């Protein structure tokens, strides 16, 4: 996530939406001149003429911002906008297979189109070329709201998933504003208090009509153990390339490897910090691991071929993906043995 997507206002001067991309990796507040760039780990470095550099964790910078509720109180006329966005609409899903096994489904998004987004008290409105089919979405029909980098994905009942990429505004800000308006609308209509946003919106008192629009959960028995596709030479080659490249260009500290069991299946739950996480995890764990990856990665021709062969399983966000759960359970049940040593799921 870019710094201006994370810091929806400048921590120094408090001006909303003032941080813009600058040269290289730096981003600059156009109001006060403070520049920001990524530091080590999850830190952000702020520089300003006449002041020493300040290095704080991203969460600490966020704590210095005013509350979004104070800056944009939940009433008519308080929302920013109309906001220019790049709109893409999910138009189809295609199966992802390894040999004859169905691993899951990958959604394909249509071409990018310029549009403007307006958030009202009752709906999310999109206007512009190609946006007519999704011109207005009542907030009570929303099924999922999720931020991903500089993109906001919105799912709704009986409509395809929308991808909204912002030019300069913060995706974190709009995710918060949209959730706030949706929460208020659900209360007004007696649909219940929203208790969960991902992978789907759920309420404390679910409405049967909304529940019917959510993908069916996995029920019944766990699939019987079967034959697990063992990661082979391609997996080990990629593992060696990533490990060698990282050791040559950076410093990697690994702790807790002794906690990885060398036999039997296990689950490894990771705190997703960057796009490099899956590669680094693969490179340092002594056993092959089967990972769950977002389904949109499986659309690129090269990745669509290589990802299943290095033990990646597609999962569709914005819904409960029963197929991804089935495949993961099948991996766990199979044990995934390779060369006499169990690999993990």
C-alpha positions as CSV (number, residue, x, y, z in Angstrom):
1,X,0.0,0.0,0.0
2,X,1.4,3.4,-1.0
3,X,2.0,5.9,1.8
4,X,-0.7,8.3,0.5
5,X,-3.2,5.4,0.6
6,X,-2.3,4.7,4.2
7,X,-2.0,8.3,5.5
8,X,-5.2,9.9,4.3
9,X,-4.1,13.2,5.8
10,X,-0.7,14.7,6.5
11,X,0.4,14.0,10.1
12,X,2.3,17.3,10.2
13,X,-0.3,19.8,9.0
14,X,-3.5,17.7,9.0
15,X,-4.6,18.6,5.5
16,X,-6.7,15.8,4.0
17,X,-5.5,14.2,0.7
18,X,-2.4,16.4,0.5
19,X,0.2,13.7,0.2
20,X,1.1,13.0,-3.4
21,X,3.6,10.8,-5.2
22,X,7.0,12.5,-5.7
23,X,10.2,11.4,-7.3
24,X,11.3,7.8,-6.8
25,X,9.9,6.2,-3.7
26,X,9.2,9.5,-1.9
27,X,5.8,11.0,-1.4
28,X,5.3,14.7,-0.5
29,X,2.7,16.8,1.3
30,X,1.8,19.6,-1.1
31,X,0.5,21.7,1.8
32,X,3.5,21.8,4.2
33,X,6.3,20.2,2.2
34,X,7.0,17.2,4.4
35,X,8.3,14.2,2.5
36,X,7.6,10.6,3.4
37,X,9.3,7.3,2.4
38,X,9.4,3.7,3.6
39,X,11.9,2.8,6.2
40,X,13.0,-0.6,7.5
41,X,10.2,-3.0,8.3
42,X,6.8,-1.3,8.6
43,X,8.3,2.1,9.4
44,X,7.8,5.4,7.6
45,X,10.4,8.2,7.6
46,X,9.3,11.8,7.5
47,X,11.7,14.5,6.4
48,X,11.2,18.3,6.4
49,X,13.7,21.1,5.9
50,X,15.1,22.3,9.2
51,X,14.0,19.3,11.2
52,X,15.7,15.9,11.9
53,X,14.2,12.9,10.2
54,X,11.4,11.1,12.2
55,X,11.1,7.4,12.0
56,X,7.9,5.8,13.3
57,X,5.9,2.6,12.7
58,X,3.0,3.1,10.3
59,X,0.5,2.5,13.1
60,X,2.1,5.3,15.1
61,X,1.8,7.7,12.2
62,X,-1.9,6.7,11.8
63,X,-2.5,7.5,15.5
64,X,-1.4,11.1,14.9
65,X,-4.2,11.7,12.4
66,X,-7.5,13.1,13.5
67,X,-10.3,10.6,13.7
68,X,-12.1,10.1,10.4
69,X,-15.4,10.4,12.1
70,X,-14.5,13.9,13.3
71,X,-13.2,15.0,9.9
72,X,-16.2,13.5,8.1
73,X,-19.1,13.3,10.4
74,X,-21.8,10.8,9.3
75,X,-24.3,13.2,7.9
76,X,-25.4,14.4,4.4
77,X,-23.0,16.7,2.8
78,X,-20.0,15.7,4.8
79,X,-18.6,13.2,2.3
80,X,-15.8,14.2,0.0
81,X,-16.3,13.8,-3.7
82,X,-17.3,13.2,-6.4
83,X,-14.0,11.2,-6.5
84,X,-12.3,10.2,-9.8
85,X,-11.6,6.5,-10.0
86,X,-10.5,3.9,-12.5
87,X,-13.3,1.3,-12.7
88,X,-13.0,-2.3,-13.6
89,X,-15.8,-4.8,-13.6
90,X,-15.4,-8.6,-13.0
91,X,-16.8,-10.1,-16.2
92,X,-16.2,-13.8,-15.9
93,X,-14.6,-16.6,-13.8
94,X,-12.4,-19.4,-15.3
95,X,-11.4,-22.7,-13.7
96,X,-7.9,-23.2,-12.4
97,X,-6.7,-26.8,-12.7
98,X,-3.6,-28.9,-12.1
99,X,-3.7,-31.9,-14.3
100,X,-7.4,-33.0,-13.8
101,X,-7.9,-31.6,-10.4
102,X,-10.1,-28.4,-10.0
103,X,-8.2,-26.1,-7.7
104,X,-10.6,-23.2,-7.9
105,X,-11.8,-20.3,-9.9
106,X,-10.2,-17.0,-11.0
107,X,-12.2,-13.9,-11.9
108,X,-11.2,-11.8,-14.9
109,X,-11.8,-8.1,-14.8
110,X,-12.7,-6.0,-17.8
111,X,-10.7,-3.1,-19.2
112,X,-10.1,0.0,-17.0
113,X,-12.6,2.9,-17.5
114,X,-12.6,6.4,-16.1
115,X,-15.5,7.1,-13.7
116,X,-16.5,9.2,-10.7
117,X,-17.7,7.8,-7.4
118,X,-20.1,9.5,-5.1
119,X,-21.1,8.2,-1.7
120,X,-24.6,9.3,-0.5
121,X,-26.6,8.4,2.6
122,X,-28.3,5.5,0.8
123,X,-26.2,4.4,-2.1
124,X,-22.8,4.2,-3.9
125,X,-23.1,6.1,-7.2
126,X,-20.8,5.6,-10.2
127,X,-20.9,7.8,-13.3
128,X,-18.9,7.8,-16.5
129,X,-18.2,5.8,-19.6
130,X,-19.0,2.1,-19.1
131,X,-20.3,2.6,-15.6
132,X,-24.0,2.7,-16.5
133,X,-24.6,-1.0,-15.6
134,X,-23.4,-0.2,-12.0
135,X,-24.5,3.4,-11.8
136,X,-26.1,3.2,-8.4
137,X,-25.8,0.5,-5.7
138,X,-28.1,0.7,-2.7
139,X,-25.9,0.3,0.5
140,X,-28.2,-2.4,1.8
141,X,-27.3,-4.6,-1.2
142,X,-23.6,-4.6,-0.4
143,X,-22.1,-8.0,0.2
144,X,-18.4,-7.2,0.6
145,X,-16.1,-4.2,1.1
146,X,-12.3,-4.8,0.9
147,X,-9.3,-2.6,0.4
148,X,-6.3,-4.0,-1.5
149,X,-3.3,-1.7,-2.0
150,X,-4.7,1.4,-3.8
151,X,-7.9,-0.5,-4.9
152,X,-11.2,-0.9,-3.2
153,X,-13.2,-4.0,-4.2
154,X,-17.0,-3.8,-3.7
155,X,-19.3,-6.8,-4.1
156,X,-23.1,-6.5,-4.1
157,X,-26.1,-8.7,-4.6
158,X,-26.9,-9.6,-8.2
159,X,-24.0,-7.5,-9.5
160,X,-20.4,-8.3,-10.5
161,X,-17.5,-7.4,-8.2
162,X,-16.3,-3.8,-8.9
163,X,-12.7,-2.7,-8.6
164,X,-12.2,1.0,-7.9
165,X,-8.6,2.4,-8.1
166,X,-8.1,5.9,-6.8
167,X,-5.9,8.5,-8.4
168,X,-4.8,10.5,-5.4
169,X,-7.2,9.9,-2.6
170,X,-6.6,7.3,0.1
171,X,-8.2,3.9,-0.3
172,X,-8.1,3.5,3.5
173,X,-10.2,6.6,3.9
174,X,-12.8,5.5,1.4
175,X,-13.0,2.0,2.8
176,X,-13.7,3.6,6.2
177,X,-16.3,6.0,4.9
178,X,-18.1,3.4,2.9
179,X,-18.2,1.0,5.8
180,X,-19.5,3.8,8.1
181,X,-22.4,4.7,5.7
182,X,-23.2,1.0,5.2
183,X,-23.3,0.4,8.9
184,X,-25.7,3.3,9.4
185,X,-28.0,2.2,6.5
186,X,-28.2,-1.3,7.9
187,X,-29.3,0.0,11.2
188,X,-31.9,2.3,9.7
189,X,-33.5,-0.5,7.7
190,X,-33.4,-2.9,10.7
191,X,-31.0,-5.4,9.0
192,X,-28.9,-5.8,12.1
193,X,-25.5,-4.7,13.3
194,X,-22.7,-5.5,10.9
195,X,-20.3,-7.8,12.7
196,X,-18.0,-8.9,9.9
197,X,-16.7,-7.3,6.6
198,X,-14.5,-10.0,5.1
199,X,-14.8,-12.2,3.1
200,X,-18.5,-11.1,3.2
201,X,-20.7,-8.7,5.2
202,X,-22.5,-10.5,8.0
203,X,-24.8,-9.1,10.6
204,X,-25.8,-10.1,14.2
205,X,-29.3,-10.9,13.0
206,X,-28.8,-12.1,9.4
207,X,-31.5,-11.4,6.8
208,X,-32.5,-14.6,4.9
209,X,-32.4,-12.8,1.6
210,X,-28.9,-11.7,2.1
211,X,-27.7,-15.0,3.4
212,X,-29.1,-16.6,0.2
213,X,-26.8,-14.4,-1.8
214,X,-23.6,-15.6,0.0
215,X,-21.7,-18.6,-1.4
216,X,-22.6,-21.8,0.4
217,X,-20.2,-22.7,3.2
218,X,-18.4,-26.1,3.3
219,X,-20.6,-28.6,5.1
220,X,-20.5,-32.3,5.7
221,X,-17.4,-34.6,5.9
222,X,-13.9,-33.6,5.3
223,X,-12.8,-35.0,1.9
224,X,-11.1,-38.4,2.2
225,X,-7.3,-38.4,2.0
226,X,-6.1,-38.7,-1.6
227,X,-3.0,-38.2,-3.7
228,X,-1.3,-34.9,-3.1
229,X,0.5,-33.2,-6.0
230,X,4.0,-33.0,-4.6
231,X,6.0,-29.8,-5.4
232,X,9.0,-31.0,-7.4
233,X,12.0,-29.6,-9.2
234,X,10.3,-26.3,-10.2
235,X,9.4,-25.6,-6.5
236,X,12.9,-26.3,-5.3
237,X,14.4,-24.2,-8.1
238,X,12.2,-21.2,-7.3
239,X,13.0,-21.7,-3.6
240,X,16.7,-21.6,-4.3
241,X,16.5,-18.5,-6.6
242,X,14.6,-16.5,-4.0
243,X,16.7,-17.5,-1.1
244,X,20.0,-16.8,-3.0
245,X,18.7,-13.4,-4.3
246,X,17.6,-12.2,-0.9
247,X,20.8,-13.2,0.8
248,X,22.8,-11.3,-1.9
249,X,20.7,-8.1,-1.7
250,X,19.4,-7.9,1.9
251,X,19.4,-9.3,5.4
252,X,16.9,-12.0,6.4
253,X,16.6,-13.1,10.0
254,X,14.6,-16.3,10.6
255,X,13.4,-17.4,14.1
256,X,11.3,-20.3,15.2
257,X,12.0,-22.8,12.4
258,X,12.3,-25.4,15.1
259,X,8.6,-25.1,15.7
260,X,7.8,-26.4,12.2
261,X,7.0,-30.1,12.5
262,X,8.9,-32.3,10.2
263,X,6.1,-34.9,9.8
264,X,2.4,-34.6,9.4
265,X,0.2,-31.8,8.1
266,X,0.0,-28.3,9.8
267,X,-1.3,-24.9,9.2
268,X,1.0,-21.8,9.0
269,X,-1.0,-18.6,9.6
270,X,1.0,-15.5,8.4
271,X,0.7,-11.8,9.1
272,X,0.7,-10.5,5.5
273,X,3.0,-7.5,5.4
274,X,4.0,-7.3,1.7
275,X,3.9,-9.0,-1.6
276,X,7.2,-10.6,-0.8
277,X,5.8,-12.6,2.1
278,X,4.8,-15.8,0.2
279,X,8.2,-15.9,-1.6
280,X,10.2,-15.5,1.6
281,X,8.1,-18.1,3.5
282,X,8.7,-20.6,0.7
283,X,12.4,-19.9,0.6
284,X,13.1,-20.4,4.4
285,X,10.8,-23.2,5.5
286,X,12.6,-26.6,5.1
287,X,9.4,-28.4,4.1
288,X,7.3,-27.6,1.0
289,X,4.2,-25.6,1.8
290,X,0.9,-25.3,-0.1
291,X,-0.2,-21.7,0.0
292,X,-3.5,-19.9,-0.6
293,X,-3.2,-17.0,-3.0
294,X,-5.7,-14.5,-4.3
295,X,-7.4,-15.7,-7.4
296,X,-6.7,-12.7,-9.6
297,X,-3.0,-13.7,-9.6
298,X,-3.9,-16.7,-11.7
299,X,-5.1,-14.6,-14.6
300,X,-1.7,-13.7,-16.0
301,X,-0.6,-16.4,-18.6
302,X,2.7,-17.1,-16.9
303,X,1.5,-17.1,-13.3
304,X,-1.6,-19.2,-14.3
305,X,0.8,-22.0,-15.3
306,X,3.5,-21.7,-12.7
307,X,1.4,-21.0,-9.5
308,X,-0.4,-24.4,-9.3
309,X,2.9,-26.1,-9.9
310,X,4.6,-24.5,-6.9
311,X,1.6,-25.6,-4.7
312,X,-0.5,-22.4,-4.8
313,X,-4.3,-22.7,-4.3
314,X,-6.5,-19.8,-5.7
315,X,-9.1,-18.3,-3.3
316,X,-11.8,-15.8,-4.4
317,X,-12.1,-12.9,-2.1
318,X,-15.3,-11.0,-1.6
319,X,-17.2,-14.3,-0.9
320,X,-16.9,-17.5,1.1
321,X,-14.9,-19.7,-1.3
322,X,-16.0,-23.2,-0.6
323,X,-13.8,-24.7,-3.3
324,X,-10.6,-23.2,-1.8
325,X,-11.6,-24.6,1.6
326,X,-12.2,-28.1,0.0
327,X,-8.9,-28.2,-1.7
328,X,-7.1,-27.0,1.5
329,X,-8.8,-29.7,3.5
330,X,-7.9,-32.3,0.9
331,X,-4.3,-31.3,1.1
332,X,-4.3,-31.6,4.9
333,X,-6.1,-35.0,4.7
334,X,-3.7,-36.3,2.1
335,X,-0.6,-35.6,4.1
336,X,1.2,-34.5,0.9
337,X,4.2,-36.8,1.2
338,X,7.2,-36.1,-1.0
339,X,10.4,-38.2,-1.2
340,X,9.6,-39.8,2.2
341,X,9.1,-36.6,4.0
342,X,5.7,-35.0,4.7
343,X,5.1,-31.6,3.2
344,X,2.6,-29.2,4.7
345,X,-0.6,-27.6,3.9
